[in-house]
Amino acid sequence: MTLTTPKPEDKPGTKARPTPTAQHRDYSSLPDVATHDRTSFPYIFSKNVSVPVSDLATGPGLIRCNIYRPHNSDTNPAPVLVTYGPYGKDIPYSEFNPKSFSDLNPAHKSTHSSWETPDPFFWTSHHYALVRADEIGTGQSPGFLDTMSRSTSEAFADLITWASSQPWSTGKVGLLGVSYYAGSQWRVAARQPKGLAAMIPWEGMSDYYRDRCRHGGVYSSGFVRWWWERQVVNNQYGLKGRRGDQTVDVGGEKDDGELEGERRDQTVDNRVSRYRDEGYYREKEYDMGDVQVPLLSVGNWGGILLHLRGNIQGYLHAGSEHKFLRMITGRHDLPFYYDEEVEVQRSFLDAFLKGEDRGHWTDGRRARVDLVVRKGDAGVNDAERERQTFKRREEGEWPLKRTEYTRFYLGGDMALKRMDQWVYEGTGQKKLGYRALGTMDDFQGLTFKTVPSELGPGKEMEITGHIVAHLNVSVSPDRGGPTPSDIDLFLTLRHFGKDGKEIFYTGTAGDPVPLTKGWLRVSLRKVNKEHPKHQPWLPHRDYTSKDVLPVIQGEVYAVDVEMWPTCVVLQEGESLALEVASGDTQGSGIFLHNDPVDRSPDVFQGMNYIHISKQYENYLLLPVIPSKQDVHNV
């Protein structure tokens, strides 16, 4: 593969990034290395089957996949479940994440169990074939490594079409997987590949910029770096001594320089690319309305820093006639394999891939939305206790039609008060300040809290849906310091029990997390109210280079901050708190926004303020849900 190296972009902390040219290695000349085993397993196992792919922006590639199919599929073809990703099709789940594997449902532990993908033993026993592919540039698939790119989606679409045309396939393909194997589903489904008949994106972001890389315009550097270094680059095709099976091609190992030249480094691209109209982000965009196949979007209330938003947005804007939203709780890795959740998966796929609709997915009798309602303290990382404490409830739509969007105003006394309209009891202006550039170890911010009596005796208040914080903010410089030209807002909604202790929920890694979070870079505050996705409860921002607005010391800016959706029932004596900070706070885990270039002191250092007066109203817009009985009585 011949590469050109452009000059570094004129931004600090970057380096030259190789990009492919029109001249590429012809991978079609590589030998056929596929093997087929019909006797060792309860299914036919074909390893390293080659699927050539051409006409990609990054040049021709070769997908190598493993195929697991029922023994009778030669005469009785099966529907196919396809996964395509960079984590290594040959790396056992037990090696990829031993701790997670030890906690896994035994019904989904087998020789070929793999991280975040359906288990071959289980699914072939229910007459499904599985195609598990290494993404081009990773594992056994040679080519240019460019995760989540347009080329990646194009190659994935070709793989789906190929799988649908095999003699052991019924011609119907379904998508089923977690995280990367879910997020990629939205982009490939929008391409409408031949054979695709259903999809289940299980905890999978749908908006690369807003959900994953730049929360409110702020670079989520901690996760991108961790993910790239731990889960992707150490599985690059040609890497000597990488995890799993060694490269099967003679002379396939490459030196560090060659490897660097045959990949796009996400830690570099996401740092230097700040806006959605830049090439790096622009080529990953698609129209969610082009997703037309039957869809079951499964989101996790605890996924407040990566996937949650995307599952709900994907459900809202997909063009599918048959689309459903299911919300769960618990860790990121295990619920996908719970018996009750696997039965939901199989019921949905049987309906649209086999025509066996025992779950009423096609006849209009199935509820469109199925929620876990978080009421009570189930602790953290205790699946059985969560099952017993949190109950399921079916709904007909999202957001819920009976939602009463209610303002809770921020007071100068640090209270969060429910009012029909803003009443300022003071005189002049309250200017509440905190230092910029706070960190996990150095909290800098303000906390506004409701009083337990807010609900009234014996009452409950459910909050389910989208949240917006309306704030009036400004910045001032330190004496002798740089003049700040931006503000980063980090918002957290917390839940406190009647004993005054915070109630935590299970996060992605089984860690304790609050109800939800939100972010905004104030220079990217511009809202596009004309966009069809804009709603009063969900401000729409384009995040392009043309949307950048000035932030000048001493000026007060009114901003609407999107906070990610949540679901909780407050019981008598419990309270809520809104935390406004200048950096990551508790519950962020590995999802830190601490890149020294993206959050440079030259731009942000100083004092941040919230202004409260008769003129400056600050409030939290909460989706309060009256009970169905209350609505009926009205």
ABEGO torsion letter per residue (X at the ends): XBBBBBBBBBBBGBBBBBBBBABBBBAAABBBABBBBAAABABBBBBGBBBBBBGBAAEBBBBBBBBBBBAAAAABBBBBBBBBBAAEAABBAAAABAAAAAABBAAABBAABBBGBBBAAAAAAAGBBBBBBBBBGBEABBEBBBBGBAAAAAAAAAAAAAAAABAABAGBBBBBEBEAAAAAAAAAAAAGBBGBABBBBBGBBABAAAAAABBGGBBBAAAAAAAAAAAAAAABBGBBGBBEBBBABBGABBBAAAAAAABBBAAAAAAABABAABAAAAAABBBAAABABBBBBBBBAABAAAAAAAAAAAAAABABABBBBBBBBEBAAAAAABAAAAAAAAAAAAAAAAGBBAAGAAAGABBABBBBBBBEBAEBGBAAAAAAABBBBBBABOBBAABBBBBBBBBAAGBBBBBABBBBABBEBBBBBBBBGBBAABBBEBBBBBBAAAAEBGBBBBBBEBBBBBBBBBBBBBBGBBBBABBBBBBBBBBBBAAGBBBBBBBAAGBBBBABBBBBBAAAABBBAABAABBAABBBBAGBAAABBBBBBGBBBBBBBBBBBBBBBBBBGBBBBBBBBABBBBGAEABBBABAAABBAAAABEBBBBBBBAABBBBBBBBBBBBAAAAAAX
